[in-house]
């Protein structure tokens, strides 16, 4: 077993003082709570005040607004979010004083060593939904898990919870090899595809990263993998695997699969025996796989079958995963986080299986490198919709050094419309929406606001 860096382990101890730079972030605020609960003296800073910051202050955690070198005073080590770079005043001050600076993923990796069960859910797509499903199962089983999800789960009213049980469940991202800082006892690999090509060299490099992730699991642990994903199986070949899928050879498989208005109903068969029966409230074949992955985790950890059924049949989706936003002129408006061609395929195929006259897809591409690297795949998948609207590419962490534009996609998709801004997209939708339409706002950026503008303008 090998990790990129485990030095932080020596600092995660009661009484130590830690400064969290970017403490209000989606995975930094739960980190602050967990460290606080472990007896560390936690302080931090964030760019602005927020409800999250107010909550942390209510716990007795000192939070400064803005980033100032003096904010790290007294800290024995610093943990930073990925958005905080070396030129940040606090990081520069820490370096000058010889105060160690660690990445957020390193801190989570050190923390998970305190848990008997560390369930790390990875894959190119499906992570948030599967982590959410797994959370539902463990909550149904009253296991009181600690949870870290990259999105909002309605059950939690947030993306995390701090429990007192022996299980931690984390969404685990491959970008920049961050999941190699983790110490999983159960590693889940949902799928492996080309993505994040601004960091990885190619698909082979990505496969190598996922293999290293799986190899972090100790001999007594479990590697849970999608048997129907060829890249995942190739990446992990030769390792001891617990497989899930639709085929007869999968350890955990779906049998007697039927559909009701796009929603699946099936038996979960584990090691040849019916483990439980599921009637999912979320649609699409991709959610069969997500549910099988979550059920497989429960199975190998001895969670009772009734909790799997109760947990999954009470799951109505995670935030920004086919999330209902409202109605406009008789059209139903949903939002989804899909930003990879495979995610688009799963979303649009599922949408077309529902009882709508037209599927209108308003897509905001996410990052220039992904759009350029997977351009033909995006064109192919977007053509599945009846009407496509493209907004400008969401830059995220990048600058457009490639010279690519959403206009390039529009030129390849018959009947597609280009709206540079979200305001223009919402205005176009007001003109085309009609009863019987399913309108999807899609992407990992701020495209959801276009749908919100639309439904609020009734």
JOQUI-V221560 format. One record per pair of residues at least 4 apart in sequence whose ideal C-beta (glycine too) atoms are under 6 Angstrom apart, sorted by the first residue. I is the first residue (numbers start at 0). J is the second residue. Records with the same first field share a line. If there is no record, write none. Layout:
BEGIN
I: J ; J
END
This chain:
BEGIN
0: 215
3: 179 ; 180
4: 105
7: 101 ; 105 ; 109
8: 109
10: 15 ; 76
11: 109
13: 38
15: 39 ; 75
16: 40 ; 73 ; 74 ; 75
17: 39 ; 41 ; 76
18: 42 ; 71 ; 74 ; 77
19: 27 ; 31 ; 43 ; 78
20: 44 ; 79 ; 83 ; 89
21: 27 ; 80 ; 82 ; 83
22: 27 ; 31 ; 43 ; 45 ; 62
23: 28 ; 45 ; 49 ; 51 ; 52
24: 80
25: 158
26: 147
27: 80
28: 51
29: 147 ; 159
30: 106
31: 41 ; 55 ; 60
32: 161
33: 110 ; 161
34: 39 ; 41
35: 41 ; 60
41: 60
42: 61
43: 62
44: 63 ; 66 ; 70
45: 52
48: 52 ; 64
52: 62
55: 60 ; 62
56: 62
63: 70
66: 87 ; 88 ; 89
68: 88 ; 92
70: 89
71: 89 ; 92 ; 93
76: 99
77: 93 ; 98 ; 100
78: 101 ; 106
79: 83
80: 103
83: 87
85: 90
90: 100
93: 98 ; 100
101: 105
104: 177 ; 180
105: 180
108: 180 ; 181 ; 182
111: 117 ; 167 ; 182
112: 182
114: 165 ; 167
115: 165
116: 165 ; 166 ; 184 ; 300
117: 167 ; 182 ; 183 ; 184
118: 168 ; 185 ; 296
119: 169 ; 171 ; 181 ; 183 ; 186
120: 126 ; 129 ; 130 ; 170 ; 171 ; 187
121: 171 ; 178 ; 188 ; 212
122: 126 ; 188 ; 189 ; 190
123: 190 ; 192 ; 194
124: 339 ; 341 ; 342
125: 129 ; 189 ; 289
126: 130 ; 170
127: 148 ; 149 ; 150 ; 170 ; 317
128: 289 ; 317 ; 320
129: 289 ; 292 ; 293
130: 148 ; 170
131: 148 ; 152 ; 317
132: 289 ; 290 ; 293 ; 311 ; 314
133: 168 ; 293 ; 296
134: 138 ; 146 ; 168
135: 310 ; 314
136: 293 ; 297 ; 306 ; 307 ; 310
137: 142 ; 144 ; 166
139: 306 ; 309 ; 310
140: 302 ; 306
142: 164 ; 166
143: 162 ; 163 ; 164
144: 162 ; 164 ; 166 ; 168
145: 161 ; 162 ; 167
146: 159 ; 160 ; 168
147: 159 ; 169
148: 152 ; 158 ; 170
149: 170
150: 158 ; 317 ; 318 ; 319
151: 158 ; 318
152: 317
155: 160
171: 178
172: 177
173: 178 ; 208
174: 195
175: 198
176: 208
178: 212
179: 211
183: 215 ; 216
184: 220
185: 221 ; 296
186: 213 ; 216 ; 222
187: 223 ; 292
188: 209 ; 224 ; 231
189: 225 ; 292
190: 225 ; 228 ; 231
191: 206 ; 209 ; 230 ; 231 ; 234
192: 341
193: 202
194: 339
195: 199
196: 368 ; 372
197: 368
199: 204 ; 205
200: 204
206: 234
209: 234
210: 234
213: 222 ; 235 ; 238
216: 220 ; 222
221: 241 ; 299
222: 238 ; 240
223: 241 ; 295
224: 231 ; 235 ; 240 ; 242
225: 231 ; 244
226: 242 ; 244 ; 249
227: 244
241: 250 ; 295 ; 299
242: 249 ; 250
243: 249 ; 251 ; 291 ; 292 ; 295
244: 249 ; 252
245: 253
251: 269 ; 291 ; 295 ; 298
252: 268
253: 265 ; 287 ; 291
254: 266 ; 268
255: 265 ; 266
256: 265
257: 264
258: 263
261: 282 ; 349 ; 352 ; 353
262: 279 ; 282
263: 279 ; 287
264: 278
265: 277
266: 273 ; 276
267: 274 ; 275 ; 294
268: 273
269: 274 ; 298
274: 304
275: 304 ; 307 ; 308
277: 311
279: 286
280: 315
281: 286 ; 316
282: 349
283: 345 ; 349
285: 345
290: 311
294: 307
297: 302 ; 307
302: 306
305: 309
306: 310
308: 312
316: 320 ; 321
318: 322
319: 334 ; 336
321: 333 ; 335
322: 334
323: 333
324: 332 ; 334 ; 450 ; 454
325: 332 ; 454
326: 331
327: 432 ; 453 ; 454
328: 432
329: 434
330: 432 ; 436 ; 438
331: 437
332: 438 ; 450 ; 453 ; 454
333: 439
334: 440 ; 447 ; 450
335: 346 ; 441
336: 443
337: 342 ; 343 ; 346 ; 441
338: 365 ; 442 ; 443
340: 373 ; 376 ; 377 ; 380
343: 347 ; 380
344: 348 ; 380
347: 383 ; 384
350: 358 ; 437
351: 358
355: 437
356: 435
357: 385 ; 436
358: 384 ; 385 ; 437
359: 386 ; 436 ; 438
360: 384 ; 387 ; 439 ; 441
361: 388 ; 424 ; 440 ; 449
362: 389 ; 441 ; 442
363: 390 ; 393 ; 442 ; 444 ; 446
364: 370 ; 392 ; 405
365: 393 ; 442 ; 443 ; 444
366: 395 ; 397
367: 392 ; 397 ; 399 ; 401 ; 403
368: 372
369: 373
370: 392 ; 403
371: 401 ; 403
373: 377
377: 381
378: 411
381: 387 ; 412
382: 412
387: 412 ; 415
388: 416 ; 418 ; 424
389: 405 ; 408 ; 409 ; 417
390: 418 ; 424
391: 405 ; 419
392: 405
393: 444
403: 407
406: 417
409: 415 ; 417
418: 423 ; 424 ; 427
421: 448 ; 449
424: 449
425: 449 ; 452 ; 453
428: 432 ; 453
432: 436
440: 446 ; 447 ; 449 ; 450
442: 446
END
